[in-house]
């Protein structure tokens, strides 16, 4: 089992920045991919970014060039640096971890609210 706690959300003006953090505990050695997803009101949860244990990253088109995912194995944490935030980035953001192959994620954080005002 892997437990995840995400944090760092808040209220920011358009054009501002936030950094989300995800702290992992438990059987973290089995983690193969780490990611971030978000869910806006009335919408389905969507992929934002992911990073493999080897450091390969992937981003949704809507955040490319603005968001950066990173990880710190020693601290068992990963991060999402969000710059040039837009009102449409407003959502609950969830960190996630995958222990197997494929594209699915197995463990999820509780979510942290990001609100971007115009």
FENVEN-V63292 format. One record per helix or strand. SS is the DSSP state (~ for helix, > for strand). FROM is the first residue (numbers start at 1). LEN is the number of residues. If there is no record, write none. Layout:
SS&FROM&LEN  SS&FROM&LEN
This chain:
>&2&6  >&10&4  >&18&9  ~&28&3  >&33&7  >&46&7  >&57&3  >&67&6  >&77&6  ~&87&3  >&91&8  >&107&2  >&112&6
